Amino acid sequence: MDAVRLSRLTTGLVLAAGGLAAGHLLLPYTPPAAPGRRVAFWAIVVALGAWRGWSEGGLLEEPAERRRKRIGAYAAAAAVLAYLANWVVHGGPRWP
């Protein structure tokens, strides 16, 4: 297995473990949760996605412009996947 394939495989694992850990440590959607917890949770998820995009861009030795696009795409994908995972596991959002 080459480094890029290994990076892509571990990206899913890092995002799942990081989102799971952040969600259970911060509890961003429990009733008494402050808005700061939600912001911190989403910041962690997006930062993990951006980090994995940056890492893969480095492995591929991409030019700076392409690497920036990859970082943004991975960050956005991490946020979407975290939202979908939360929806699947805990159900849709419940508004007061």
C-alpha positions as CSV (number, residue, x, y, z in Angstrom):
1,M,0.0,0.0,0.0
2,D,1.4,3.4,-1.0
3,A,1.5,6.5,1.2
4,V,-1.5,8.2,-0.5
5,R,-3.8,5.2,-0.1
6,L,-2.8,4.8,3.5
7,S,-3.4,8.5,4.1
8,R,-6.9,8.3,2.5
9,L,-7.7,5.2,4.6
10,T,-6.6,6.8,7.8
11,T,-8.4,10.1,7.0
12,G,-11.7,8.4,7.6
13,L,-10.5,6.9,10.8
14,V,-9.1,10.2,12.1
15,L,-12.3,12.1,11.3
16,A,-14.5,9.4,12.9
17,A,-12.4,9.1,16.0
18,G,-11.8,12.9,16.3
19,G,-15.5,13.7,15.8
20,L,-16.5,11.0,18.2
21,A,-14.1,12.2,20.9
22,A,-14.9,15.9,20.4
23,G,-18.7,15.2,20.5
24,H,-18.5,13.1,23.6
25,L,-16.1,15.4,25.5
26,L,-17.8,18.7,24.6
27,L,-21.4,17.4,24.4
28,P,-22.3,20.3,22.0
29,Y,-26.0,19.5,21.7
30,T,-27.1,18.6,25.2
31,P,-29.8,21.0,26.5
32,P,-27.7,23.1,28.8
33,A,-24.8,23.4,26.3
34,A,-23.5,26.8,25.6
35,P,-23.1,28.0,22.0
36,G,-19.3,28.0,22.5
37,R,-19.3,24.3,22.8
38,R,-21.0,24.0,19.4
39,V,-18.5,26.3,17.9
40,A,-15.6,24.4,19.5
41,F,-16.9,21.1,18.2
42,W,-17.3,22.3,14.6
43,A,-13.9,24.0,14.8
44,I,-12.3,20.7,15.8
45,V,-14.1,18.8,13.0
46,V,-13.2,21.3,10.3
47,A,-9.6,21.6,11.6
48,L,-9.2,17.8,11.4
49,G,-10.5,17.8,7.9
50,A,-8.2,20.7,6.9
51,W,-5.2,18.9,8.5
52,R,-5.9,15.7,6.6
53,G,-6.2,17.7,3.3
54,W,-3.0,19.5,4.0
55,S,-1.2,16.2,4.8
56,E,-2.4,14.5,1.6
57,G,-1.5,17.5,-0.5
58,G,2.0,17.2,0.9
59,L,2.2,13.5,0.0
60,L,1.1,14.3,-3.5
61,E,3.6,17.2,-3.7
62,E,0.9,19.5,-5.1
63,P,1.4,23.1,-6.0
64,A,0.1,25.7,-3.5
65,E,-3.1,26.5,-5.3
66,R,-4.2,22.9,-5.7
67,R,-3.2,22.2,-2.1
68,R,-5.4,25.1,-0.8
69,K,-8.4,23.7,-2.8
70,R,-7.8,20.2,-1.3
71,I,-7.6,21.7,2.2
72,G,-10.9,23.5,1.7
73,A,-12.6,20.4,0.2
74,Y,-11.5,18.1,3.0
75,A,-12.6,20.6,5.7
76,A,-16.0,21.0,4.1
77,A,-16.4,17.2,3.6
78,A,-15.4,16.7,7.3
79,A,-18.2,19.1,8.4
80,V,-20.8,17.4,6.1
81,L,-19.8,13.9,7.3
82,A,-19.9,14.9,10.9
83,Y,-23.4,16.4,10.4
84,L,-24.6,13.2,8.6
85,A,-23.1,11.0,11.3
86,N,-24.7,12.9,14.0
87,W,-28.1,12.7,12.2
88,V,-27.7,8.9,11.7
89,V,-26.7,8.2,15.3
90,H,-28.7,10.7,17.2
91,G,-31.6,11.6,14.9
92,G,-32.3,14.9,13.3
93,P,-31.9,18.3,15.1
94,R,-34.4,18.9,17.8
95,W,-35.3,22.6,18.2
96,P,-36.7,23.9,21.5
